[in-house]
Amino acid sequence: MTDKKDSKQIHVMYDKNSKTWYGKQDNSDRKSFAGKPTQAEAIDRAREIAQNNKQELSIHRKDNNQIREKNSYGKDNFPPKG
């Protein structure tokens, strides 16, 4: 069974209502942070959180909310065994 912390990601997404960027953890009802005026500021904050928690960072597009980039700061199997 996977540890809950190991499976978590933090997502950087755009809030169309407030017109700001925010971060949200997997399996969380609340935002980790909100109100960042630029995506770059939100990414910087989310990267700090991901590095501290050894998580994956998923950055979403503003227009359609699809993931445009992923970065892992956790336990990567790189180079892969084989």
KARAZI-V691174 format. One line per field, one symbol per residue. phi: phi as a letter, one per 20 degrees, with the letter a starting at -180 (. if undefined). psi: psi as a letter, one per 20 degrees, with the letter a starting at -180 (. if undefined). burial: b if it has 9 or more other C-alpha atoms within 8 Angstrom, else e. Layout:
BEGIN
phi->???
psi->???
burial->???
END
This chain:
BEGIN
phi->.efgffefcdddcdeffelcebdbeglcedffbbnffcfgfffgfffgffffeldedddefffcmffdbccdcdeeecfffq
psi->qpphhhiqrpporpohgilrqrqpqqkqhqqhrrjphqhgggggghggggghjlrqpppqqhhjjqpiqqppkbnqmpqqq.
burial->eeeeebebbbbbbbbeeeebbbbbbeeeeebeebebbebebbbeebbebbbeebbbbbbbbeeebebeebebbbeeeeeeee
END
